Amino acid sequence: MDKETMVKASEGVIHTTLDNEIVLMHVSDGKYYGLNEVGSFLWEHIKEPAKVKQICSAIESEFEVEPDECHRDVLRILGQLFDIGLVEIVDY
């Protein structure tokens, strides 16, 4: 995964917002996952396919974060979400 990779939320993931944070449930395994404020912001930006660099630009505009740190953290979080099946890589 890199800045040009297009990702989106996986099908079969149910989500709800609680106090500015999102709780996700993967329907196939019934496990719940919580996202903090930044993770929730990221989730809102991958409901539709988006490139990693677009997600980073949105986060950089909303939160005080350096671009290099943002890209590193976004790639890490997306990698973790991908590994547990909550995010898909989209061919474009």
Backbone as a printed PyTorch tensor [residue, N CA C, xyz], in Angstrom:
tensor([[[  0.8510,  -1.1640,   0.0000],
         [  0.0000,   0.0000,   0.0000],
         [  0.9030,   1.2360,   0.0000]],

        [[  0.5370,   2.2270,  -0.8140],
         [  1.2740,   3.4870,  -0.8610],
         [  0.3060,   4.6420,  -1.0860]],

        [[  0.8200,   5.8240,  -1.3510],
         [ -0.0110,   7.0230,  -1.4740],
         [ -1.0040,   6.9520,  -2.6230]],

        [[ -0.6810,   6.1800,  -3.6520],
         [ -1.5480,   6.0750,  -4.8300],
         [ -2.5750,   4.9520,  -4.7180]],

        [[ -2.4810,   4.1240,  -3.6900],
         [ -3.4170,   3.0160,  -3.5050],
         [ -4.8120,   3.5590,  -3.2350]],

        [[ -5.8110,   2.9670,  -3.9040],
         [ -7.2000,   3.3440,  -3.6750],
         [ -7.8200,   2.3150,  -2.7390]],

        [[ -8.4770,   2.8080,  -1.7060],
         [ -9.0760,   1.9380,  -0.7020],
         [-10.5320,   2.3320,  -0.4770]],

        [[-11.2690,   1.4100,   0.1310],
         [-12.6350,   1.7160,   0.5510],
         [-13.0120,   0.7930,   1.6960]],

        [[-14.0320,   1.1770,   2.4190],
         [-14.5490,   0.3370,   3.4920],
         [-15.0740,  -0.9590,   2.8840]],

        [[-14.8020,  -2.0630,   3.5360],
         [-15.2500,  -3.3650,   3.0390],
         [-16.7590,  -3.5060,   3.1540]],

        [[-17.3090,  -4.2910,   2.2640],
         [-18.7150,  -4.6530,   2.3700],
         [-18.8590,  -5.5210,   3.6160]],

        [[-20.0060,  -5.4960,   4.2250],
         [-20.2250,  -6.3430,   5.3900],
         [-19.6910,  -5.7780,   6.6870]],

        [[-19.4390,  -4.4650,   6.7060],
         [-19.0140,  -3.8090,   7.9370],
         [-20.1230,  -2.8410,   8.3400]],

        [[-20.6260,  -3.0300,   9.5380],
         [-21.6490,  -2.1510,  10.0760],
         [-20.9600,  -1.1490,  10.9830]],

        [[-21.4000,   0.1070,  10.9420],
         [-20.7750,   1.1110,  11.8040],
         [-21.8340,   2.0220,  12.4110]],

        [[-21.4820,   2.5780,  13.5440],
         [-22.3160,   3.5680,  14.2120],
         [-21.4110,   4.5760,  14.9050]],

        [[-21.9220,   5.7750,  15.1000],
         [-21.1550,   6.8340,  15.7460],
         [-21.6120,   6.9940,  17.1920]],

        [[-20.6400,   7.0280,  18.1010],
         [-20.8860,   7.2490,  19.5240],
         [-19.9130,   8.3010,  20.0170]],

        [[-20.4020,   9.4660,  20.3900],
         [-19.5440,  10.5310,  20.9250],
         [-18.3500,  10.8400,  20.0310]],

        [[-18.5860,  11.1140,  18.7640],
         [-17.5520,  11.4670,  17.7800],
         [-16.5720,  10.3490,  17.4750]],

        [[-16.8780,   9.1470,  17.8950],
         [-16.0480,   7.9960,  17.5490],
         [-16.9300,   6.9690,  16.8600]],

        [[-16.3220,   6.1590,  16.0260],
         [-17.0730,   5.1500,  15.2840],
         [-16.7530,   3.7680,  15.8310]],

        [[-17.7960,   2.9780,  15.9830],
         [-17.6630,   1.5800,  16.3540],
         [-18.0280,   0.7700,  15.1150]],

        [[-17.1510,  -0.1620,  14.7510],
         [-17.3440,  -1.0030,  13.5780],
         [-17.6140,  -2.4290,  14.0170]],

        [[-18.4500,  -3.1270,  13.2560],
         [-18.6300,  -4.5510,  13.4710],
         [-18.4950,  -5.2450,  12.1300]],

        [[-17.5850,  -6.2010,  12.0880],
         [-17.4070,  -7.0190,  10.8930],
         [-18.4370,  -8.1320,  10.9690]],

        [[-19.3910,  -8.1250,  10.0620],
         [-20.5220,  -9.0450,  10.1090],
         [-20.0740, -10.5050,  10.0570]],

        [[-19.0550, -10.8120,   9.2590],
         [-18.6690, -12.2080,   9.0820],
         [-18.0570, -12.8350,  10.3320]],

        [[-17.3830, -12.0360,  11.1640],
         [-16.7940, -12.6310,  12.3700],
         [-17.4040, -12.1040,  13.6720]],

        [[-18.2920, -11.0980,  13.5810],
         [-18.9810, -10.5880,  14.7460],
         [-18.1250,  -9.7970,  15.7150]],

        [[-16.9160,  -9.4440,  15.3070],
         [-16.0270,  -8.6850,  16.1820],
         [-16.2840,  -7.1880,  16.0410]],

        [[-16.1100,  -6.4800,  17.1550],
         [-16.2830,  -5.0380,  17.1950],
         [-14.9240,  -4.3540,  17.2600]],

        [[-14.8500,  -3.1810,  16.6380],
         [-13.6260,  -2.3860,  16.6350],
         [-14.0020,  -0.9330,  16.8560]],

        [[-13.2210,  -0.2180,  17.6460],
         [-13.4760,   1.1950,  17.8950],
         [-12.4220,   2.0600,  17.2390]],

        [[-12.8510,   3.1860,  16.7030],
         [-11.9390,   4.1480,  16.0910],
         [-12.0200,   5.4610,  16.8510]],

        [[-10.8740,   6.0490,  17.1290],
         [-10.8510,   7.3500,  17.7960],
         [-11.2890,   8.4350,  16.8170]],

        [[-11.1600,   9.6880,  17.2140],
         [-11.6420,  10.7980,  16.3930],
         [-10.9830,  10.8340,  15.0150]],

        [[ -9.6790,  10.6680,  14.9670],
         [ -8.9750,  10.6980,  13.6790],
         [ -9.3270,   9.4590,  12.8580]],

        [[ -9.3540,   8.2980,  13.4950],
         [ -9.7510,   7.0760,  12.7960],
         [-11.1650,   7.1640,  12.2580]],

        [[-12.0410,   7.7910,  13.0200],
         [-13.4240,   7.9790,  12.5750],
         [-13.4820,   8.9110,  11.3730]],

        [[-12.6800,   9.9640,  11.3990],
         [-12.5970,  10.8870,  10.2670],
         [-12.1150,  10.1320,   9.0290]],

        [[-11.0890,   9.3030,   9.2070],
         [-10.5850,   8.4800,   8.1040],
         [-11.6900,   7.5810,   7.5620]],

        [[-12.4330,   6.9250,   8.4650],
         [-13.4930,   6.0070,   8.0500],
         [-14.5260,   6.7240,   7.1860]],

        [[-14.8850,   7.9330,   7.5710],
         [-15.8650,   8.7040,   6.8000],
         [-15.3690,   8.9650,   5.3830]],

        [[-14.0490,   9.0020,   5.2090],
         [-13.4810,   9.2870,   3.8890],
         [-13.2290,   8.0350,   3.0490]],

        [[-13.5260,   6.8640,   3.5900],
         [-13.3560,   5.6580,   2.7710],
         [-14.6770,   4.9160,   2.5660]],

        [[-15.7850,   5.5710,   2.8490],
         [-17.0820,   4.9670,   2.5360],
         [-17.2020,   4.7920,   1.0190]],

        [[-16.6060,   5.7130,   0.2930],
         [-16.4700,   5.6300,  -1.1590],
         [-14.9820,   5.4720,  -1.4450]],

        [[-14.6140,   4.8260,  -2.5510],
         [-13.1930,   4.6460,  -2.8560],
         [-12.4310,   5.9740,  -2.8590]],

        [[-11.2530,   5.9500,  -2.2560],
         [-10.3980,   7.1400,  -2.1940],
         [ -8.9420,   6.7130,  -2.1940]],

        [[ -8.1070,   7.5350,  -2.7990],
         [ -6.6680,   7.2850,  -2.7540],
         [ -6.1360,   7.6850,  -1.3800]],

        [[ -5.1010,   6.9830,  -0.9560],
         [ -4.4780,   7.2730,   0.3320],
         [ -4.0690,   8.7400,   0.4060]],

        [[ -3.5200,   9.2860,  -0.6730],
         [ -3.0850,  10.6840,  -0.6420],
         [ -4.2650,  11.6400,  -0.4640]],

        [[ -5.4490,  11.2870,  -0.9520],
         [ -6.6360,  12.1260,  -0.7470],
         [ -7.0700,  12.0890,   0.7240]],

        [[ -7.0050,  10.9090,   1.3060],
         [ -7.3520,  10.7590,   2.7240],
         [ -6.3910,  11.5860,   3.5740]],

        [[ -5.1030,  11.4970,   3.2680],
         [ -4.0980,  12.2590,   4.0150],
         [ -4.3300,  13.7560,   3.8800]],

        [[ -4.6360,  14.2270,   2.6910],
         [ -4.8950,  15.6550,   2.4950],
         [ -6.0620,  16.1210,   3.3520]],

        [[ -7.1150,  15.3180,   3.4140],
         [ -8.2810,  15.6720,   4.2260],
         [ -7.9160,  15.7140,   5.7070]],

        [[ -7.1460,  14.7350,   6.1650],
         [ -6.7420,  14.6970,   7.5750],
         [ -5.8290,  15.8730,   7.9010]],

        [[ -4.8990,  16.1830,   7.0100],
         [ -3.9900,  17.3100,   7.2290],
         [ -4.7560,  18.6280,   7.3110]],

        [[ -5.8370,  18.7400,   6.5570],
         [ -6.6550,  19.9600,   6.5860],
         [ -7.4670,  20.0830,   7.8690]],

        [[ -7.8570,  18.9470,   8.4360],
         [ -8.7270,  18.9320,   9.6130],
         [ -7.9670,  18.9420,  10.9360]],

        [[ -6.8010,  18.3120,  10.9600],
         [ -6.0410,  18.1470,  12.1990],
         [ -4.6420,  18.7350,  12.0330]],

        [[ -4.0450,  19.1280,  13.1270],
         [ -2.6790,  19.6400,  13.0900],
         [ -1.7170,  18.4600,  13.0620]],

        [[ -1.2360,  18.1430,  11.8790],
         [ -0.3180,  17.0130,  11.7120],
         [  0.5980,  17.3050,  10.5330]],

        [[  1.8450,  16.9180,  10.6780],
         [  2.8180,  17.0810,   9.5970],
         [  2.5260,  16.0550,   8.4970]],

        [[  2.6990,  16.4320,   7.2360],
         [  2.3920,  15.5160,   6.1270],
         [  3.0780,  14.1520,   6.2220]],

        [[  4.3730,  14.1200,   6.5480],
         [  5.0810,  12.8350,   6.6280],
         [  4.5130,  11.9620,   7.7350]],

        [[  4.2390,  12.5630,   8.8810],
         [  3.6540,  11.8220,   9.9950],
         [  2.2590,  11.3180,   9.6370]],

        [[  1.4920,  12.1540,   8.9600],
         [  0.1370,  11.7770,   8.5540],
         [  0.1730,  10.5730,   7.6100]],

        [[  1.0110,  10.6430,   6.5870],
         [  1.0850,   9.5360,   5.6290],
         [  1.5170,   8.2400,   6.3070]],

        [[  2.4910,   8.3310,   7.1770],
         [  2.9810,   7.1490,   7.8940],
         [  1.8540,   6.5440,   8.7460]],

        [[  1.1590,   7.4020,   9.4990],
         [  0.0880,   6.9150,  10.3730],
         [ -1.1040,   6.3790,   9.5820]],

        [[ -1.4760,   7.0700,   8.5100],
         [ -2.6050,   6.6150,   7.6870],
         [ -2.2880,   5.2650,   7.0550]],

        [[ -1.0850,   5.1000,   6.5380],
         [ -0.7080,   3.8110,   5.9520],
         [ -0.7200,   2.7020,   7.0010]],

        [[ -0.2790,   3.0170,   8.2070],
         [ -0.2800,   2.0240,   9.2960],
         [ -1.7080,   1.6290,   9.6550]],

        [[ -2.5690,   2.6220,   9.8550],
         [ -3.9610,   2.3380,  10.2290],
         [ -4.6880,   1.5840,   9.1180]],

        [[ -4.5290,   2.0340,   7.8800],
         [ -5.1770,   1.3290,   6.7660],
         [ -4.6610,  -0.0980,   6.6460]],

        [[ -3.3770,  -0.2890,   6.8850],
         [ -2.8060,  -1.6400,   6.8550],
         [ -3.4370,  -2.5350,   7.9100]],

        [[ -3.6140,  -1.9920,   9.1070],
         [ -4.2480,  -2.7660,  10.1800],
         [ -5.7020,  -3.0890,   9.8330]],

        [[ -6.4320,  -2.1000,   9.3140],
         [ -7.8280,  -2.3260,   8.9330],
         [ -7.9240,  -3.3320,   7.7820]],

        [[ -6.9810,  -3.2700,   6.8610],
         [ -6.9350,  -4.2190,   5.7510],
         [ -6.6860,  -5.6370,   6.2660]],

        [[ -5.7390,  -5.7680,   7.1890],
         [ -5.3830,  -7.0840,   7.7250],
         [ -6.5560,  -7.7790,   8.4170]],

        [[ -7.4670,  -7.0010,   8.9960],
         [ -8.6180,  -7.6200,   9.6780],
         [ -9.8790,  -7.5990,   8.8190]],

        [[ -9.7200,  -7.1910,   7.5540],
         [-10.8350,  -7.2870,   6.6110],
         [-11.8190,  -6.1430,   6.6200]],

        [[-11.4620,  -5.0170,   7.2280],
         [-12.3890,  -3.8820,   7.2790],
         [-12.2160,  -2.9200,   6.1210]],

        [[-11.0940,  -3.0340,   5.4120],
         [-10.7820,  -2.1590,   4.2770],
         [-10.3800,  -3.0270,   3.0960]],

        [[-10.8010,  -2.5960,   1.9120],
         [-10.4330,  -3.2750,   0.6600],
         [ -9.5710,  -2.3570,  -0.1860]],

        [[ -8.6730,  -2.9550,  -0.9500],
         [ -7.9350,  -2.2130,  -1.9550],
         [ -8.7480,  -2.3080,  -3.2430]],

        [[ -8.9380,  -1.1580,  -3.8950],
         [ -9.7850,  -1.0660,  -5.0800],
         [ -8.9080,  -0.8840,  -6.2970]],

        [[ -9.1790,  -1.6610,  -7.3360],
         [ -8.4780,  -1.4700,  -8.6130],
         [ -9.1290,  -0.3040,  -9.3320]],

        [[ -8.3170,   0.5170,  -9.9380],
         [ -8.8430,   1.6610, -10.6900],
         [ -8.2210,   1.7470, -12.0330]]])
